[in-house]
C-alpha cells in the first residue's frame, strides 16, 4: 500500500506545472512536496506552516501538509487539511483521494466512499480512486463492488501485482476459489519477486489442507524477502500443521527477531512451547503477551493452567483471579480456580467456585437453547488454537499489536525563569508574554546571569550554576529584590527548594506588584512538591503510557498545589494578558485532578497565544483523560503542527481512529 501511495504522489508531482516555480508561494509548495517525497515529514510541516501563515488560501500547502500528517499518523489533522484544501479548491481531485484514504484508515468508510466517488466523477480517467475504493469495499464487506473496482483498475493497468492480489482476496470472500486462485497466479506472474502473491496462494492451499504446496509457496516468499514478517509467520503455521514443531518454532523465533512486539506470535509460541513441554519458556511468552494485551482474559487463563501444571499454586490463583475479574462469566476459570483452592486447602472457597461454575454453565445452556451464546462459558471449549497473523482483538482473544517500547508521555512543563548558556535559547520569537518576560530580564540587569523564560528546562552545566550561585551569595544587598530573585532561581536549580522559596518570598514582599515573581515562586513550589512526593513514591503527574497496553495514568498525590495556584491567581490579576500564567495554572489544575479547570486555563492560554504549542499538547492529554478523545487528538494534531514532535507519538498510538470515533464532535 505504501508503494501505491508513493505512485500517487509521484503522479501528482509530475502533473504540477514547473513554469510557476519562480513564485515564492510555489517555492514553498515545491520545497514541502520534496520533503514529503523524501520522508522528511516534520520538516515539510514546518516549511508549509510558513507558507500558510503568509498565504492562508494556498490550497496546495494544505494538501501537502495533510499528506505529511497522514504519514506521521496524524489522521485527524490530515483530514482537516484535506478538507481545507477542498474548501478553497472544490475540484482538487487529489485532495478527495487522500481524504478518502485517511477516512478509510479511521474507519469512516461511508464518507471515504463518497470522497472516492467525487474523485472519480471529477476525473473518470484517474485510476487511483478505483484501487483505493476497492480496498475500502473489501473492508466494508462489499466484495462484488470491490471486484468491479479492481476490474476497472486492471483494465488500464495490467501490471499491478497488488491489484490482482486484492481482487483475489475479494473473490475468496465470495467463495469463488477458482477466480481467487487465478488472481493469485497472476500476482505471481506479474512480479515473481513479490512475496505477497506466494503468501496469498499459500494461504489458499492452507485452507484446502494442501500443506506441502503451501509450504513450498511460503519458502518462495521467504526467498523473495528475508525480512518480510508474514512469510515466516505463514510458514510457521504450515510447519505446525505438518507436525514439524521445531521448524515452526524456528519461524516464530524469526518473526520475533524482526518484530519483537508481535503479541500474536508470542501467544502462538507459548502454545507451541507448551505442546513441546517447554513450560517455563512458555510462561515467559505469556508474560510478554500480558504486557502488550493486559486485558486479554485468555492469556491469564492459559498462564494459570501452566502455573498449575508446574505447581506454582499462588501464581495460578492470581491468574485465575485476574481472568475472572476481566470476565466474571468465565466458567472454565472458576473450575480452574476451584482446583487450585482445593490444593491450597481452601475447601469452602473451592466449593463456592465449583457451584458458581455450574450456575454459569447452566445459564450458558439455556442461552444456547434460546439461540444465544455466552463467550467463555462453555467448559468443553479449548483455548489452545494457534491464531492467524491478522487476528484482531475484536475477533479473538489476542490482539496483533505493533506497539513499541513503553514510553511515558507527560504534560509539558511549566514556564519559568531559568539559566541557559545556549545563546539560541535566549532569543525567543516575539510572542504574547515573551516581550514582557524579556523586559523583565532586562530590568533584572545581571548580564552575567544568562536568564531565559521557557518551559524547556535549564541547559547550563551544574558547575556553571554553582559558580553563579556563589557569586550571588557573595554580592551584598539582602534587601535587593532583584538579587533575591536570582538567588531563588539558582537555589532551586540546586534543589535547595526551601532556600529558593524563602528568597522568592522576600523578593515578593519587596516588590508585591510584579507578576513574574509570583510566576517563578509558583513554578518552584510546584517543582518542590513533585520532587518531595517522588521521594515517597507518589510522583504527581498526568501522563499517557504510549505502549498499546496502557491507559492514561494519573498518579496518586500526597501534597497540595494550593500555594502555587494562589500565586498564579495573583499573577493573573496583575497581568491578565500573559498566556503563560494560565498555562502554568492549567498544569497545576491537571496535577491536582481538576481537569475541567485545567481545560479552561489551557483554553484561555491558547486564546491569548494561538501558537502556544505546549498548551495544545497538554489540553489534548487532559481531554483524552476526560474521554473526549477526538477533540484531544485534534489538539495533539495542532501541537505537532506547531513543532512538538512528541505529539505524533500520541497520534500514532491512536492511529486507526477507533478511539477517536467514540467521541465525535
C-alpha positions, 0 to 999 in steps of 0.5 A: 500500500505504501508503494501505491501511495508513493505512485500517487504522489509521484503522479501528482508531482509530475502533473504540477506545472514547473513554469510557476516555480519562480513564485515564492508561494510555489517555492514553498509548495515545491520545497514541502512536496520534496520533503514529503517525497523524501520522508522528511515529514516534520520538516515539510510541516514546518516549511508549509506552516510558513507558507500558510501563515503568509498565504492562508488560501494556498490550497496546495500547502494544505494538501501537502501538509495533510499528506505529511500528517497522514504519514506521521499518523496524524489522521485527524489533522490530515483530514482537516487539511484535506478538507481545507484544501477542498474548501478553497479548491472544490475540484482538487481531485487529489485532495478527495483521494487522500481524504478518502484514504485517511477516512478509510484508515479511521474507519469512516468508510461511508464518507471515504466512499463518497470522497472516492466517488467525487474523485472519480466523477471529477476525473473518470480517467484517474485510476487511483480512486478505483484501487483505493475504493476497492480496498475500502469495499473489501473492508466494508464487506462489499466484495462484488463492488470491490471486484468491479473496482479492481476490474476497472483498475486492471483494465488500464493497468495490467501490471499491478501485482497488488491489484490482482492480489486484492481482487483475489482476496475479494473473490475468496470472500465470495467463495469463488476459489477458482477466480481467487486462485487465478488472481493469485497466479497472476500476482505471481506472474506479474512480479515473481519477486513479490512475496505477497502473491506466494503468501496469498496462494499459500494461504489458499492451499492452507485452507484446502489442507494442501500443506506441502504446496503451501509450504513450498509457496511460503519458502518462495516468499521467504526467498523473495524477502528475508525480512518480510514478517508474514512469510515466516509467520505463514510458514510457521503455521504450515510447519505446525500443521505438518507436525514439524514443531521445531521448524515452526518454532524456528519461524516464530523465533524469526518473526520475533527477531524482526518484530519483537512486539508481535503479541500474536506470535508470542501467544502462538509460541507459548502454545507451541512451547507448551505442546513441546513441554517447554513450560517455563519458556512458555510462561515467559511468552505469556508474560510478554503477551500480558504486557502488550494485551493486559486485558486479554482474559485468555492469556491469564487463563492459559498462564494459570493452567501452566502455573498449575501444571508446574505447581506454582499454586499462588501464581495460578490463583492470581491468574485465575483471579485476574481472568475472572475479574476481566470476565466474571462469566468465565466458567472454565476459570472458576473450575480452574480456580476451584482446583487450585483452592482445593490444593491450597486447602481452601475447601469452602472457597473451592466449593463456592467456585465449583457451584458458581461454575455450574450456575454459569454453565447452566445459564450458558445452556439455556442461552444456547437453547434460546439461540444465544451464546455466552463467550467463555462459558462453555467448559468443553471449549479449548483455548489452545488454537494457534491464531492467524497473523491478522487476528484482531482483538475484536475477533479473538482473544489476542490482539496483533499489536505493533506497539513499541517500547513503553514510553511515558508521555507527560504534560509539558512543563511549566514556564519559568525563569531559568539559566541557559548558556545556549545563546539560541535559547535566549532569543525567543520569537516575539510572542504574547508574554515573551516581550514582557518576560524579556523586559523583565530580564532586562530590568533584572540587569545581571548580564552575567546571569544568562536568564531565559523564560521557557518551559524547556528546562535549564541547559547550563552545566551544574558547575556553571550554576554553582559558580553563579550561585556563589557569586550571588551569595557573595554580592551584598544587598539582602534587601535587593529584590532583584538579587533575591530573585536570582538567588531563588532561581539558582537555589532551586536549580540546586534543589535547595527548594526551601532556600529558593522559596524563602528568597522568592518570598522576600523578593515578593514582599519587596516588590508585591506588584510584579507578576513574574515573581509570583510566576517563578515562586509558583513554578518552584513550589510546584517543582518542590512538591513533585520532587518531595512526593517522588521521594515517597513514591507518589510522583504527581503527574498526568501522563499517557503510557504510549505502549498499546497496553496502557491507559492514561495514568494519573498518579496518586498525590500526597501534597497540595498545589494550593500555594502555587495556584494562589500565586498564579491567581495573583499573577493573573490579576496583575497581568491578565494578558500573559498566556503563560500564567494560565498555562502554568495554572492549567498544569497545576489544575491537571496535577491536582485532578481538576481537569475541567479547570485545567481545560479552561486555563489551557483554553484561555492560554491558547486564546491569548497565544494561538501558537502556544504549542505546549498548551495544545499538547497538554489540553489534548492529554487532559481531554483524552483523560476526560474521554473526549478523545477526538477533540484531544487528538485534534489538539495533539494534531495542532501541537505537532503542527506547531513543532512538538514532535512528541505529539505524533507519538500520541497520534500514532498510538491512536492511529486507526481512529477507533478511539477517536470515533467514540467521541465525535464532535 
